[in-house]
């Protein structure tokens, strides 16, 4: 009979069921919230349902990952299972790449195809009949139907907070790499310092992005409802900000584990997976900075 030295098979667990229920409640809450906003219902239970679903997911993540950490610390994981973890994380990051590619594809489609068609360009320029006086220029600050989608007053300059955030994220990739090398060499003090600095850089990025959003909403009139430019801007940068938030939390958990003596030069996949995810988030931001802010 195979033992955990070949491939560890955990006992039955409640966590998959809790994860399913949590995701279901979260999606129901989000759908209820959005539908009530569209129907102008001020007394909506959507936010409460969404919050309960989020709590269930947080409880599941804390418990499930805690169980995985205990199993790993108990020496139940073999080299084969370690390879399985690495393949799983690789495919997860690939799925995230495809996720952002879909949004970048939408941006490309609007800027180079459907937008020019509505302005009368190309072989499908007959769509110009919808708004005969509409001229397509990106970024789109003059929407074809300003009564339905109020036009924004301006755009975010790439050479202010976006450039600063780019410097912060690129720097954080350097600091997490230095921390990784310190872990491999057994330099625990340097590992803690550089990883803590990475977490602080991630928090600084989120703070500056929040400041940028406040400026966009209150001073520029650039919102999710201000036409296709606002929609693509906030969908791309907003989802990336959510990924930075998740990545920062993951790195913080790694820091807490390191404080408790976890990981060494031979057993460090949790830290490696966190660093892979963080590098992915940084690369996506460089693409956002170029295609959303600069070009």
SVG drawing of the C-alpha trace seen along z (x, -y; Angstrom):
<svg xmlns="http://www.w3.org/2000/svg" viewBox="-36 -69 60 71">
<polyline fill="none" stroke="black" stroke-width="0.4" points="0.0,0.0 1.2,-3.5 2.1,-5.7 2.5,-9.5 6.1,-9.1 4.8,-8.5 1.7,-10.7 -0.2,-12.1 -4.0,-11.8 -5.7,-13.8 -8.8,-12.7 -12.3,-14.0 -12.5,-17.7 -15.3,-20.2 -13.4,-23.0 -14.5,-22.3 -18.1,-22.5 -17.6,-25.7 -15.7,-27.2 -18.7,-26.3 -21.2,-27.8 -19.1,-30.9 -18.6,-31.5 -22.3,-31.0 -23.4,-33.5 -20.8,-36.0 -22.0,-35.9 -25.7,-36.1 -24.9,-39.1 -23.0,-40.8 -25.7,-40.1 -28.4,-41.4 -26.4,-44.5 -25.9,-45.4 -29.5,-44.7 -30.7,-46.8 -28.4,-49.6 -29.8,-49.4 -33.4,-49.4 -32.6,-52.3 -33.5,-50.4 -31.9,-52.3 -32.7,-49.5 -30.7,-46.6 -29.6,-43.5 -27.0,-42.8 -24.1,-44.4 -24.9,-42.3 -25.2,-39.1 -21.9,-39.9 -20.2,-40.6 -21.4,-37.3 -20.1,-35.4 -16.8,-37.2 -16.6,-36.2 -17.3,-32.6 -14.5,-32.7 -12.1,-34.2 -12.9,-31.5 -12.4,-28.8 -9.1,-30.2 -7.8,-30.6 -8.8,-27.1 -7.9,-25.3 -4.5,-26.8 -3.9,-26.3 -4.5,-22.6 -2.1,-22.5 0.6,-24.2 0.1,-21.7 0.4,-18.8 3.5,-20.3 5.1,-20.9 4.3,-17.4 6.4,-16.1 3.5,-14.5 4.3,-15.9 6.6,-14.1 8.6,-15.4 5.9,-14.2 3.3,-16.3 5.7,-19.3 5.8,-19.0 2.0,-18.8 1.8,-22.1 4.2,-23.7 2.2,-22.6 -1.0,-23.8 0.4,-27.2 1.8,-27.5 -1.6,-26.7 -3.3,-29.1 -1.0,-31.9 -1.6,-31.0 -5.4,-31.3 -4.8,-34.7 -2.7,-35.7 -5.7,-34.7 -8.0,-36.7 -6.1,-39.9 -5.6,-39.1 -9.4,-39.2 -9.5,-42.7 -6.5,-43.9 -8.3,-42.3 -11.4,-44.3 -9.3,-47.5 -7.6,-46.7 -11.0,-45.9 -12.5,-49.2 -9.5,-51.4 -8.7,-49.8 -12.0,-48.3 -15.4,-49.2 -14.5,-52.8 -13.2,-53.7 -16.2,-52.0 -18.6,-54.2 -16.6,-57.1 -17.1,-56.1 -13.7,-54.5 -13.0,-51.2 -15.1,-48.7 -17.7,-48.7 -17.9,-52.5 -21.6,-52.2 -22.0,-52.1 -21.4,-55.8 -25.2,-56.2 -25.8,-55.7 -24.2,-59.0 -23.5,-60.9 -21.5,-63.7 -19.4,-61.4 -15.7,-61.5 -13.7,-58.7 -10.5,-59.8 -8.8,-57.9 -9.0,-58.5 -12.7,-59.1 -13.6,-62.3 -16.6,-63.2 -19.0,-60.3 -21.6,-59.9 -24.5,-59.9 -23.4,-62.2 -26.9,-62.1 -26.6,-58.4 -22.8,-58.3 -21.5,-61.7 -18.1,-62.5 -15.1,-62.7 -13.4,-66.1 -9.9,-64.6 -7.5,-61.7 -5.0,-60.6 -1.5,-61.8 0.9,-58.8 3.8,-60.8 2.3,-61.4 1.0,-58.7 1.0,-56.0 4.7,-56.4 5.3,-56.4 3.3,-53.2 5.3,-51.7 8.5,-52.5 7.0,-51.0 6.0,-47.7 9.2,-47.2 11.1,-47.9 8.9,-45.4 9.9,-42.7 13.5,-43.4 13.0,-43.3 11.0,-40.0 13.8,-38.5 16.4,-39.6 14.3,-38.1 14.1,-34.8 17.9,-34.7 18.2,-35.4 15.9,-32.4 18.0,-30.1 21.2,-31.2 19.6,-30.9 19.9,-34.6 16.7,-34.9 17.3,-38.5 17.7,-39.8 14.8,-37.7 12.4,-39.3 13.6,-42.8 13.3,-42.5 10.0,-40.7 8.6,-43.3 9.8,-46.0 8.0,-44.3 4.7,-44.2 5.1,-48.0 5.7,-48.7 2.5,-46.8 0.5,-48.8 2.0,-52.1 0.9,-51.1 -2.7,-50.5 -2.7,-53.8 -1.6,-55.8 -4.1,-54.0 -6.9,-54.9 -5.8,-58.5 -5.8,-58.3 -9.3,-56.9 -10.6,-59.7 -9.1,-62.3 -10.6,-60.6 -14.1,-60.3 -14.4,-63.7 -12.3,-66.0 -12.2,-64.5 -15.7,-62.9 -13.9,-59.7 -16.1,-56.8 -17.3,-53.4 -20.4,-55.1 -18.5,-57.7 -18.4,-55.7 -16.0,-53.1 -12.9,-54.9 -13.9,-54.9 -15.2,-51.3 -12.0,-49.9 -9.8,-52.1 -11.4,-50.9 -11.9,-47.3 -8.2,-46.9 -6.7,-48.9 -9.4,-47.9 -8.9,-44.1 -5.2,-44.6 -5.6,-46.5 -7.6,-43.6 -4.7,-41.3 -2.2,-43.5 -4.4,-43.4 -4.4,-39.6 -0.7,-39.5 0.1,-41.8 -2.0,-39.7 -0.2,-36.5 3.2,-38.1 2.1,-39.3 1.1,-35.7 4.5,-34.5 6.1,-37.1 4.1,-35.9 5.1,-32.3 8.8,-33.2 8.5,-35.0 7.4,-31.6 10.4,-29.8 8.7,-28.3 10.6,-27.6 14.2,-26.7 16.5,-26.3 14.9,-23.0 11.2,-23.5 10.0,-26.8 7.3,-26.3 4.8,-28.5 7.2,-31.4 8.1,-30.6 4.4,-30.5 3.8,-33.9 6.8,-35.4 5.7,-34.0 2.3,-35.6 3.8,-38.9 6.1,-39.0 3.0,-38.2 1.2,-41.2 4.2,-43.4 4.4,-42.4 0.7,-43.0 1.1,-46.5 3.8,-47.4 1.4,-46.4 -1.3,-48.6 1.0,-51.5 2.0,-51.4 -1.4,-50.6 -3.8,-52.3 -1.9,-55.4 0.8,-56.2 -0.5,-55.1"/>
</svg>
